[in-house]
Amino acid sequence: MKNIIPKKLKDAKYRFWSNITITDVLIIAVWVGLTIMFIFGFQWKIWIKLLSSSIMILISLPLIIINKKTNLKGWQCLYYKINFLFSYKKYSKNKTSLLVPYNKVIDDNYIATHGILKNTLKKTLIGAIKIKGFDITLLSGEEQILRLRDLQDVFKFANFPITFLKLELSLNFDDNIKYLQKQINKTQIRYKNNEISFNQFVKITKQIKNNIAFLKKELIKINDEIKTEKCFFIFVYGNSQKDLSEKILFLEDKLYKGKINCNTLSNYEITKILKLMWNPYEKPLNKTDFNKNKDNLAKLLQFNYLNIKKNYFIANDLYYSINTIQDYPLFINDLW
């Protein structure tokens, strides 16, 4: 029968009036009783005793008034404050590395996490895919719908947990130029192996060299300014290397069918992204530090300073609001 009665109705039985409960009445009664006993123990005139008792009773009223900020009554706030002051602060001096769930790297493309509950939860493996799309507005109306449906299918048929991450990362022109120069070398090898014709070789090489020239001009133009690009990642989770590998291959297959370019990230690249999530403009993680700490990622990813408040927290001298407005809607509309 107790399970049938709504919770609010059950609570109502213990209320005297509005939000005044039996507990509130008992607290006020104890306060008033002790106050009167204390005041009447003095050899004062009766009117002084009555006035003092009335003042102390009025002082007790905030104990049963609800604080709008905390949604707690005065006596509850007082109890929690006293409890906090006298409680044993087990983790107050511990390192922030305890908050990092990532443990170590596995093979070339995975990261192992710590079990959330000791001896009760298996360690999870994490992998990630970087995706790069195209300007859908350049397509015809029918093509736009087809591409959106392809993207919709990726998330529709992925019946396992994934995390979609968007980061605004600073562009590194030097790395892009080095990458393009490597592409010229690869094109030369393809031509020597008769994989492409001479005309194709000239056309591809010319296009790459034009891109390099453009990047070098941009590099001179921006000087010390930070130029960014939107980067998109999908994080995938698995209980074993085989399980995770199958999930990543499934996603890559679906993305390629939707004409979306993607590539699996190495564990170094994943660690770099995990660090840049908190501050995209921070100096990227170098490979030397990564190799030194790849079996202890918590040390590598920990905050030097962390202070948590009700609506925000400060980590490494940066302010993070908990009430941040996101770029994307909470509910995805059809074909979004």
Residue pairs with C-beta under 8 A, 6 or more apart in sequence:
2 10
14 21
14 22
15 21
15 22
16 22
16 24
16 25
19 64
19 66
19 73
20 64
24 63
24 64
24 73
24 75
27 63
27 64
27 75
28 60
28 63
28 64
31 56
31 60
31 63
32 53
32 56
32 57
32 60
35 53
35 56
35 57
35 60
36 53
39 49
39 52
39 53
39 56
40 49
40 53
42 49
44 52
62 74
63 73
63 74
63 75
63 78
64 73
64 74
64 75
65 73
65 74
66 72
66 73
67 73
67 74
67 77
70 77
72 80
91 98
95 302
96 302
96 303
96 304
96 305
96 306
97 298
97 299
97 301
97 302
98 298
99 302
99 303
99 306
100 297
100 298
100 301
100 302
101 113
101 114
101 116
102 111
102 112
102 113
102 114
102 126
102 271
102 274
102 297
102 298
102 301
103 111
103 112
103 113
103 114
103 123
103 297
103 298
104 111
104 112
104 294
104 295
104 296
104 297
105 111
105 112
105 267
105 268
105 271
105 294
105 295
105 297
106 112
106 125
106 241
106 267
107 241
107 267
108 266
108 267
109 127
109 248
109 264
109 265
109 266
109 267
109 270
110 125
110 126
110 127
110 241
110 244
110 267
111 125
111 126
111 127
111 267
111 270
111 271
111 297
112 123
112 124
112 125
112 126
113 123
113 124
113 125
113 126
114 123
114 298
115 121
115 122
115 123
122 239
124 237
124 238
124 239
125 237
125 238
125 239
125 240
125 241
125 243
125 244
126 235
126 236
126 237
126 244
126 270
127 235
127 236
127 238
127 244
127 245
127 247
127 248
127 264
127 265
127 270
128 233
128 234
128 235
128 236
128 264
128 265
128 269
128 270
128 273
129 233
129 234
129 236
129 248
129 251
129 252
129 255
129 262
129 263
129 264
129 265
130 231
130 232
130 233
130 262
130 263
130 265
130 269
131 232
131 233
131 234
131 255
131 260
131 261
131 262
132 232
132 260
132 261
132 262
133 232
133 260
133 261
134 259
134 260
136 144
136 147
136 148
137 144
139 147
145 335
147 258
147 259
148 335
148 336
149 335
150 254
150 257
150 258
150 259
150 260
151 258
151 260
152 335
153 254
153 258
154 251
154 254
154 255
154 258
155 162
157 250
157 254
158 247
158 250
158 251
158 254
160 236
160 237
160 238
160 247
161 237
162 234
162 235
162 236
162 237
162 251
163 234
163 235
164 232
164 233
164 234
165 232
165 233
165 234
165 235
165 273
165 277
166 230
166 231
166 232
166 233
166 327
166 328
167 230
167 231
167 232
167 233
167 273
167 276
167 277
167 280
168 228
168 229
168 230
168 231
168 280
169 228
169 229
169 231
169 276
169 280
170 226
170 227
170 228
170 280
170 281
171 227
171 228
171 229
172 284
173 215
173 216
173 218
173 219
174 219
176 215
177 212
177 215
177 216
180 208
180 211
180 212
180 215
181 212
183 208
184 205
184 208
184 209
187 196
187 201
187 204
187 205
187 208
188 201
188 205
190 196
190 201
191 198
191 200
191 201
196 204
218 227
226 281
228 280
233 265
233 273
234 251
236 244
236 247
236 248
236 251
237 244
237 247
238 244
238 245
238 246
238 247
248 264
251 262
252 262
252 264
255 261
255 262
256 262
265 273
267 294
268 285
268 287
268 290
271 285
271 290
271 294
271 297
271 300
271 301
272 284
272 285
272 290
274 301
275 282
275 284
275 285
275 300
275 301
276 282
276 284
278 303
278 315
278 316
278 318
278 320
279 316
279 318
285 300
289 300
290 300
293 299
293 300
303 315
303 316
304 316
305 314
305 315
305 316
305 317
306 313
306 314
306 315
307 313
307 314
307 315
311 321
311 322
311 323
312 319
312 320
312 321
312 322
313 320
313 322
314 320
329 336
